[in-house]
Amino acid sequence: MANAAAGRVRSLFEGLLLVRKCANARTNSTPSVRWSQYRTIHESKEHLPKLPPGPGRRDPARRVLSTSAPARSIQQPGAEARDEPDTSKTTEDDIRHMFTDIVQELSTTDNQLLKDIASYYFDGQGKAVRPMITCLTARAINSHAHPHRRFLLPSQRRVAMITEMIHTASLVHDDVIDASDTRRGKASVNKYWGQKRAIMAGDYILSVASTMLARIRNDDVTLVLSQVLADLVQGEFMQLGSKENENERFAHYLRKTFKKTASLIAYSCKAVAILGGADDEIQEVAFQYGRNVGMAFQLVDDLLDFVSSSNLMGKPAAADLRLGLATAPVLFACEKFPELNPMIMRRFTEPGDVEKAYRWVMDSEGPRQTRILAETHCAEAIRHISQLQTSPEQRSLVQLTDRVLNRMK
């Protein structure tokens, strides 16, 4: 068993190395990817993918290359998805009234100001990626287990609502921690109402979400989604520091990314699988799909911080550098510009650090290698979700990876 598992792990990373070689051939340049660091996080017990055996599975590297944009277009990663149906149409009915329903849940308080602050970001202007993925996964798993039961269970829709509420509460708290003035193209909650009220509003959103979770009356789902809250806090603490050892820094970044971003998507997908009556194997499929899509989503987000305009993102360009954060493009760029390492440790606080770091990242392979890593996670997501029976929702989940890679904001 151990030898077989080790063999499957070796096969996966041989695929990853093939991705690297193919990418090198496209640009005739020597990449700066530290694949040993990437392997460190994926070989840990916490994040090791369970690779089911079976003939006829496509090489993950081929999936990456078949869905990737041309390498030289990496500095404009927001090309529209290529002639694919809009994934959101499949779940349009599921999420059409979701934000209205969330606001209704938040209206149980007698304090009108608290209601207004807590409801501020639930205006339907967000991307709604997390509830979309949650609803699509629920429908795909329902269809897999019962071909004639493609409808969404009320409890599964409630998980999608809870997912969006946890995400939004984390945004409110993040904006306080980062002293952000804008969010989604408008004044942030803390800018508009002050930090104290923003913190209390974020706490209130989480308390209402917890009550909704209790009403589902499923202990397994409660345990799964409770882990998300623990991960969010741990991830935020990890973001406050950086590893002095350069070889540990990338693994630290990937673990932090899982806890802050991918955990919510992964465990939400697992929660709806539990509610759909899925067995342990299918629950793991759902979890791994959400984990890999979540990792890719954050990697693209970190990339867009360098290559997208502030008007499109709804927040200032190079915002992460200004906050002292070293994300994937910076960590990859350290191979070419080791001068970045002391800047990372002092969190870009000296005059000129942000400008120099930005210029060096853009002159390095960092953006391209970040894109390749995001593509690799999307390929893994596709490989896992392809184990489900084919359905419109399952196909939409595959197509959604293309939207994650090629989004503008």
C-alpha positions in Angstrom: 0.0 0.0 0.0 2.8 2.4 1.0 4.7 1.7 -2.2 1.6 2.1 -4.3 0.8 5.5 -2.7 4.4 6.6 -3.2 4.2 5.6 -6.8 1.1 7.7 -7.3 2.7 10.7 -5.7 5.8 10.3 -7.9 3.5 10.1 -11.0 1.8 13.3 -10.0 5.0 15.3 -9.6 6.4 13.8 -12.8 3.4 15.5 -14.4 4.2 18.7 -12.7 7.8 18.6 -13.9 6.5 18.0 -17.4 4.4 21.1 -17.1 7.6 23.0 -16.2 9.5 21.6 -19.2 6.7 22.4 -21.6 6.4 25.9 -20.3 10.2 26.3 -20.7 10.0 25.2 -24.3 7.3 27.8 -25.0 9.5 30.7 -23.8 13.0 29.3 -24.3 14.0 30.6 -20.9 15.1 29.1 -17.6 12.3 29.2 -15.1 12.7 30.1 -11.5 10.2 27.7 -10.0 11.3 26.0 -6.8 9.4 22.8 -7.4 11.0 21.2 -4.3 9.2 23.9 -2.2 5.9 23.2 -4.0 6.4 19.5 -3.3 6.9 20.2 0.4 3.4 21.5 0.9 1.8 18.8 -1.2 3.6 15.9 0.4 2.5 17.0 3.9 -0.2 14.9 5.4 -2.6 17.8 5.6 -2.8 18.5 1.9 -1.7 15.4 0.1 -4.2 14.6 -2.6 -5.7 11.1 -2.6 -4.9 9.8 -6.0 -7.4 7.1 -7.0 -6.0 4.4 -9.2 -7.6 3.6 -12.5 -6.7 3.3 -16.2 -7.4 5.8 -18.8 -7.0 8.9 -16.7 -5.4 11.8 -18.7 -2.0 13.1 -17.7 -2.5 16.1 -15.5 0.1 18.0 -17.5 -1.9 17.5 -20.7 -4.9 19.0 -19.0 -2.8 22.0 -17.9 -1.5 22.6 -21.4 -4.9 22.1 -23.0 -6.6 24.8 -20.8 -3.7 27.2 -20.5 -3.5 30.6 -22.3 -0.4 31.3 -24.4 2.6 31.8 -22.1 3.4 35.3 -23.4 -0.1 36.5 -22.6 0.5 36.1 -18.9 0.8 39.8 -18.3 -2.8 40.1 -19.6 -4.4 37.1 -17.9 -7.9 38.4 -18.1 -8.8 37.0 -21.6 -12.4 36.0 -21.8 -13.2 32.3 -21.6 -13.2 30.8 -25.0 -16.6 30.1 -26.4 -17.8 28.3 -23.3 -21.3 28.7 -21.9 -21.5 31.0 -18.9 -21.1 28.8 -15.8 -23.3 31.2 -13.7 -26.3 30.4 -15.9 -26.5 26.8 -14.4 -26.9 28.2 -10.9 -28.7 31.4 -11.7 -31.9 30.2 -10.1 -30.0 29.0 -7.0 -28.3 32.3 -6.3 -30.7 34.8 -7.8 -32.4 35.5 -4.4 -29.5 34.4 -2.2 -28.3 37.9 -1.3 -31.8 39.0 -0.5 -32.3 35.9 1.7 -29.0 36.6 3.5 -30.1 40.2 4.2 -33.3 38.8 5.5 -31.4 36.5 7.9 -29.4 39.5 9.1 -32.6 41.5 9.7 -33.4 39.7 13.0 -31.7 42.4 15.0 -33.6 45.4 16.3 -30.6 47.6 15.7 -31.1 49.2 12.3 -27.5 50.5 12.1 -26.1 47.1 12.8 -28.3 45.6 10.1 -27.2 48.3 7.6 -23.5 47.7 8.2 -23.8 43.9 8.2 -25.8 44.0 4.9 -23.5 46.5 3.2 -21.5 44.0 1.1 -24.5 41.8 0.3 -25.6 44.1 -2.6 -25.2 41.5 -5.3 -22.1 43.2 -6.7 -19.6 40.5 -5.6 -18.5 37.7 -7.9 -20.5 35.1 -5.9 -17.8 32.5 -6.8 -18.1 30.6 -3.6 -21.8 30.0 -3.5 -21.7 29.3 -7.3 -19.1 26.5 -6.8 -21.0 25.2 -3.7 -24.3 25.0 -5.6 -22.8 23.4 -8.7 -20.9 20.9 -6.7 -24.1 20.0 -4.8 -26.1 19.5 -8.0 -23.3 17.5 -9.6 -23.0 15.2 -6.6 -26.8 14.8 -6.4 -26.9 13.9 -10.0 -24.0 11.4 -9.6 -25.7 9.5 -6.8 -29.2 9.8 -8.2 -29.3 10.6 -12.0 -32.9 11.9 -11.7 -32.2 14.1 -8.7 -30.4 17.1 -10.0 -32.3 19.6 -7.8 -30.6 21.4 -5.0 -31.6 20.4 -1.5 -32.6 23.3 0.8 -29.9 22.4 3.3 -27.3 22.5 0.5 -28.5 26.0 -0.5 -28.2 27.0 3.1 -24.6 25.9 3.1 -24.0 28.1 0.1 -25.5 31.1 1.9 -23.3 30.3 5.0 -20.2 30.1 2.8 -20.8 33.6 1.4 -21.5 35.0 4.8 -18.3 33.6 6.3 -16.4 34.9 3.3 -17.9 38.4 3.6 -17.3 38.5 7.4 -13.7 37.7 6.7 -13.5 40.6 4.2 -14.9 43.0 6.8 -12.3 41.9 9.3 -9.5 41.9 6.7 -10.3 45.5 5.8 -10.0 46.5 9.5 -6.6 44.6 9.8 -5.3 46.1 6.6 -6.8 49.5 7.1 -8.3 49.3 3.6 -10.3 52.3 2.3 -12.1 50.5 -0.6 -13.7 47.2 -1.3 -15.5 46.2 -4.6 -15.1 49.7 -5.9 -16.7 51.5 -3.0 -15.8 52.7 0.5 -15.0 49.8 2.8 -17.1 49.2 5.9 -14.4 50.4 8.3 -13.9 53.6 6.2 -17.6 54.4 6.2 -18.5 53.5 9.8 -15.2 53.1 11.6 -13.2 50.1 12.8 -15.1 49.3 16.0 -18.5 49.1 14.2 -16.9 47.1 11.4 -15.5 44.5 13.8 -18.8 44.1 15.5 -20.6 43.8 12.2 -18.3 41.1 11.0 -18.8 39.2 14.3 -22.6 39.6 13.9 -22.5 38.1 10.4 -20.6 35.1 11.7 -23.0 34.7 14.6 -26.0 34.6 12.2 -24.2 32.2 10.0 -23.5 29.9 13.0 -27.2 29.9 13.9 -28.1 29.0 10.3 -25.5 26.2 10.5 -27.0 24.8 13.7 -30.5 24.8 12.0 -29.1 22.3 9.4 -28.9 19.8 12.3 -26.1 17.7 10.9 -23.1 17.2 13.2 -20.7 16.2 10.4 -21.5 19.4 8.5 -21.1 21.5 11.6 -17.7 20.0 12.3 -16.6 20.5 8.7 -17.6 24.2 8.5 -16.3 24.9 12.0 -12.9 23.9 10.7 -13.1 26.8 8.2 -13.4 29.4 11.0 -10.3 27.9 12.7 -8.4 27.9 9.4 -9.3 31.6 8.7 -7.9 32.8 12.0 -4.8 30.6 11.7 -4.2 31.8 8.1 -4.4 35.4 9.2 -1.9 34.8 11.9 0.4 33.1 9.4 0.1 36.1 7.1 1.4 38.4 9.9 4.8 36.6 9.8 7.3 35.3 7.3 9.8 32.4 7.5 13.4 33.5 7.8 14.5 30.4 6.0 14.1 31.0 2.3 13.5 27.3 1.6 10.5 27.2 4.0 9.0 30.5 2.8 7.1 29.1 -0.2 5.6 26.2 1.8 4.5 28.7 4.5 2.8 30.8 1.7 1.0 27.8 0.3 -0.3 26.7 3.7 -1.4 30.2 4.5 -3.2 30.3 1.1 -5.1 27.1 1.9 -6.2 28.3 5.3 -7.2 31.8 4.2 -8.8 31.0 0.9 -9.0 27.4 -0.2 -10.3 26.0 3.1 -13.7 27.7 2.8 -14.3 26.4 -0.7 -13.0 22.9 0.0 -15.0 22.3 3.1 -18.1 23.9 1.7 -17.9 21.5 -1.2 -17.4 18.6 1.3 -20.4 19.8 3.3 -22.8 19.7 0.4 -21.5 16.3 -0.5 -22.3 15.1 3.0 -25.8 16.5 2.8 -26.2 14.8 -0.6 -25.5 11.4 0.9 -22.1 10.9 -0.8 -19.8 8.3 0.5 -16.3 9.1 1.8 -14.7 8.8 -1.7 -17.0 11.3 -3.3 -16.7 13.6 -0.3 -13.0 13.6 -0.9 -13.5 14.3 -4.6 -15.6 17.3 -3.7 -13.0 18.5 -1.1 -10.1 18.1 -3.5 -11.9 20.0 -6.3 -12.7 22.9 -3.9 -9.2 22.9 -2.5 -7.5 23.1 -5.9 -9.9 25.7 -7.3 -9.5 27.7 -4.2 -5.7 27.6 -4.4 -5.8 28.6 -8.1 -8.3 31.4 -7.4 -5.9 32.9 -4.8 -2.8 32.5 -7.0 -4.6 34.4 -9.8 -5.7 37.0 -7.3 -2.0 37.4 -6.3 -1.0 37.7 -9.9 -3.7 40.3 -10.7 -2.3 42.4 -7.9 0.7 43.0 -10.2 -0.8 43.0 -13.7 -4.3 44.4 -13.4 -5.4 48.0 -12.9 -6.9 49.3 -9.7 -10.1 50.2 -11.6 -10.7 46.6 -12.5 -9.7 45.2 -9.1 -11.6 47.7 -7.0 -8.5 48.1 -4.8 -5.1 49.8 -5.3 -2.5 48.1 -7.5 0.4 46.4 -5.7 -1.8 46.4 -2.6 -0.1 43.3 -1.2 3.4 44.8 -1.4 2.1 47.9 0.4 0.8 45.7 3.1 4.1 44.0 3.5 3.0 40.7 1.9 5.2 38.5 -0.2 2.9 36.5 -2.5 3.8 33.9 -5.2 5.0 36.3 -7.9 7.4 37.8 -5.4 8.6 34.5 -4.0 9.2 33.2 -7.5 11.0 36.4 -8.5 13.5 35.8 -5.6 15.3 33.3 -7.8 16.4 36.1 -10.3 16.5 38.9 -7.7 17.7 37.6 -4.3 17.8 41.2 -3.2 14.1 40.7 -2.6 14.8 38.4 0.4 15.8 41.1 2.9 12.9 43.2 1.7 10.5 40.4 2.4 11.8 40.1 6.0 11.4 43.8 6.6 8.0 43.7 4.9 8.9 46.3 2.3 8.9 49.0 4.9 11.9 51.0 3.7 11.5 53.9 1.2 11.5 52.6 -2.3 11.0 49.0 -1.4 7.6 48.7 -2.9 8.6 50.3 -6.2 11.8 48.2 -6.5 10.0 45.0 -5.7 7.3 45.7 -8.2 9.8 46.4 -10.9 11.8 43.3 -10.2 8.8 41.0 -10.1 7.6 42.3 -13.5 11.2 41.8 -14.9 11.2 38.2 -13.6 9.5 34.9 -14.4 7.4 35.4 -11.2 4.1 36.2 -12.9 4.5 33.4 -15.5 5.4 30.8 -12.9 2.5 31.9 -10.7 0.2 31.4 -13.7 1.7 27.9 -14.3 1.1 26.9 -10.7 -2.5 28.1 -10.9 -3.0 26.1 -14.1 -1.6 23.0 -12.3 -4.1 23.4 -9.5 -6.9 23.8 -12.0 -5.7 20.6 -13.8 -5.9 18.7 -10.5 -9.4 20.1 -9.9 -10.5 18.8 -13.3 -9.0 15.4 -12.7 -10.9 15.0 -9.4 -14.3 16.3 -10.6 -14.0 14.1 -13.7 -14.6 11.1 -11.4 -18.3 12.2 -11.2 -20.9 11.1 -13.7 -21.1 13.6 -16.6 -23.9 16.1 -16.1 -24.4 19.8 -17.0 -23.3 20.8 -13.5 -20.2 18.6 -13.7 -19.2 20.1 -17.1 -19.8 23.6 -15.6 -17.4 22.8 -12.8 -14.8 21.9 -15.4 -15.5 25.1 -17.4 -15.4 27.1 -14.2 -11.6 26.4 -13.9 -11.1 28.4 -17.1 -13.0 31.3 -15.7 -10.9 31.2 -12.5 -7.7 31.3 -14.6 -8.8 34.0 -17.0 -10.7 36.4 -14.8 -10.0 40.1 -14.9 -10.8 40.8 -11.2 
